Amino acid sequence: MMASVTSTLRKALHQLEKERERIDRQITAIRSVLDESGTTRKLASLAKARRPKAKRRQMSAAARRAVSQRMKAYWEKRKAAAGKGKA
């Protein structure tokens, strides 16, 4: 019974030590990147600069007029319907 507990604990210890080594390697890699760049701000600006910016679609004057007329008609109908409900 005691031998199985001991072997289980040794296995667990071995796995934890392997995981610690993996984490230490990751920490070292991150620190080296941070040391090369100087600051984390520099990394953030690099990541932001790599993202393509979405282009805004421009609406023509005719399209704006058409939208304006549609919205005016919409609000007129709505006001008329609200007026009928109150009377």
C-alpha positions in Angstrom: 0.0 0.0 0.0 2.7 2.4 1.0 4.7 1.6 -2.2 1.8 2.6 -4.5 1.3 5.9 -2.7 5.1 6.6 -3.0 5.1 5.7 -6.7 2.0 7.9 -7.3 3.6 10.8 -5.5 6.8 10.4 -7.5 4.9 10.4 -10.8 3.0 13.5 -9.8 6.3 15.2 -8.8 7.9 14.3 -12.1 4.9 15.6 -14.1 4.9 18.9 -12.1 8.7 19.4 -12.6 8.2 18.8 -16.4 5.4 21.4 -16.4 7.5 23.9 -14.4 10.3 23.5 -17.0 7.8 24.2 -19.8 6.5 27.3 -18.0 10.0 28.5 -17.3 10.8 28.2 -21.1 7.7 30.2 -21.9 8.6 32.9 -19.3 12.1 33.2 -20.7 10.8 33.5 -24.3 8.4 36.3 -23.3 11.0 38.1 -21.3 13.4 38.0 -24.2 10.7 39.5 -26.5 10.0 42.3 -24.0 13.7 43.0 -23.5 14.3 43.3 -27.3 11.4 45.6 -27.8 12.0 47.8 -24.7 8.4 48.0 -23.5 5.1 46.3 -23.8 3.7 49.4 -25.4 5.9 48.9 -28.4 4.5 45.4 -28.8 0.9 46.7 -28.6 1.5 49.4 -31.2 3.1 46.8 -33.5 0.1 44.5 -33.2 -2.2 47.4 -33.8 -0.3 48.6 -36.8 -0.5 45.2 -38.4 -4.3 45.1 -38.4 -5.8 46.5 -41.6 -8.0 49.4 -41.1 -11.6 49.2 -42.3 -12.4 51.7 -45.0 -15.4 53.8 -44.5 -17.9 53.8 -47.3 -18.7 57.2 -48.6 -22.3 58.0 -49.4 -22.9 60.1 -52.5 -25.0 63.3 -52.3 -27.8 61.6 -54.3 -27.8 58.7 -51.9 -28.0 61.0 -48.9 -30.9 62.9 -50.5 -32.7 59.6 -51.1 -32.2 58.5 -47.5 -33.4 61.9 -46.3 -36.6 61.7 -48.4 -37.3 58.2 -47.2 -36.9 59.1 -43.5 -39.0 62.3 -43.9 -41.8 60.1 -45.4 -41.4 57.6 -42.7 -41.7 60.2 -39.9 -44.7 61.9 -41.6 -46.6 58.6 -41.7 -45.7 57.9 -38.1 -46.9 61.3 -37.0 -50.1 61.0 -38.9 -50.7 57.6 -37.4 -50.0 58.9 -33.9 -52.4 61.8 -34.5 -55.2 59.5 -35.6 -54.8 57.4 -32.4 -55.1 60.4 -30.1 -58.3 61.9 -31.7 
